[in-house]
Amino acid sequence: GKGLFTYDPGFVSTAACESKITYIDGDKGVLLHRGYPIEQLAEKSDYLEVCYLLLNGELPSVEQKQQFVDIVMNHTMVHEQITYFFRGFRRDAHPMAIMVACVGALSAFYHDSLDINDPHHREVCAFRLIAKMPTLAAMCYKYSIGQPFMYPRNDLGYADNFLRMMFGTPCQEYCSNPVLAKAMDLIFLLHADHEQNASTSTVRLAGSSGANPFACIASGIAALWGPAHGGANEAVLAMLQEIGDESRIDEFIQRAKDPDDAFRLMGFGHRVYHNFDPRAKVLKLACDQVLRELGIENDPLLKIATRLEQIALKDDYFIKRKLYPNVDFYSGIIMKAIGIPTSMFTVIFALARTIGWISHWSEFHSSPNRIGRPRQLYSGERRRDYPG
Ligand code: SDX
């Protein structure tokens, strides 16, 4: 192995998988971004500072951070032609379908002059994506409710600007709420990156062919959409609403344990964590605090979620399989408290994870690389001749 952490050489199949960005210890429930524990970043940092850290490898100085924020907040508008893409969708189109299309379409606007081998060009791609994802996300919501798009404001904070584009209208100015803005920023921060999960691996593999970075991010959005991955936060809320009352929790626990029932406890389990997802711990505390500050600490869904977690964590089925709450278990309750509609939960995840995707894409292109080519385990027919 190399450096601080040792790897089982068999585990890292090709250099394409090696990364310096995020480290996870699934057994100990450890998550480090460039060496900094997620708990400390959640307490002391903010989303754009973590974006700088993931991209550049170090925390920014005060001046570097201000310059980074200024550049991002001055790239928040999308090309006006993008608005025409929305006209082609039905109003009830899933916003993740629209995001895949519109982010992919950005590759048509930023293509010809782009040299992915130039570090400055890669940095500009990152700035544009971090800046424009909130604008596109809010446009998806406005389109679904028949309200006009709200243009971004360069003078607002990142989370505040997003919430204003979501909930402001030309007729009534959005009143900033620092509790909601801080909770939104924390949701973004906790979803920023998570090593080489399904969607990040998709972006790295697409990027390894030299494809346009905006098209690569669109492939990550598509992979994240699935209910086993980023779509789980939307599924958690649907599950809690279906449970409806604490008295029905046991019924759903039994269903989750039934091998003949496809139902799984949404927001539980993880491909890597076989201990608490450290993000879930931070989100649970934040959940309690945000709902208390908003005066809705008795939110019925939070009570069901808390009781469900208590019961599952004592149940042998979950203990034996090391199934614990993951990042999606509490995030939906906070987003619902902020006023984000359930249909937009996975879009928020995609918005936040864009920095992780583009950091991994940029890291891949920052050193000599080869196209990714995962090998298969062939289990088909041996060679045979055509009859006759
Ligand atoms: C994310 O990779 C990442 O880092 C992803 C992510 C990120 O930040 O990018 O962390 C974000 O995607 C979090 C995960 C969100 N998904 C969900 O909450 C959906 C519900 N969770 C499950 O679908 C499942 O736990 C997975 C998909 C997350 C993990 O699946 P694994 O590792 O393939 O586990 P498995 O299917 O092999 O299950 C092992 C056992 C099985 O039972 P047995 O066959 O051994 O009897 O545990 C059971 C499973 O049936 N099991 C569950 C369960 N998760 C696993 N049983 C009930 N409820 C569950 N949630």
Boltz pocket constraint, residues with backbone or C-beta under 6 A from the ligand:
constraints:
  - pocket:
      binder: B
      contacts: [[A, 191], [A, 193], [A, 194], [A, 196], [A, 197], [A, 198], [A, 227], [A, 228], [A, 229], [A, 230], [A, 232], [A, 256], [A, 257], [A, 263], [A, 264], [A, 265], [A, 266], [A, 267], [A, 268], [A, 269], [A, 270], [A, 271], [A, 272], [A, 321], [A, 323], [A, 326], [A, 327], [A, 328]]
      max_distance: 6.0
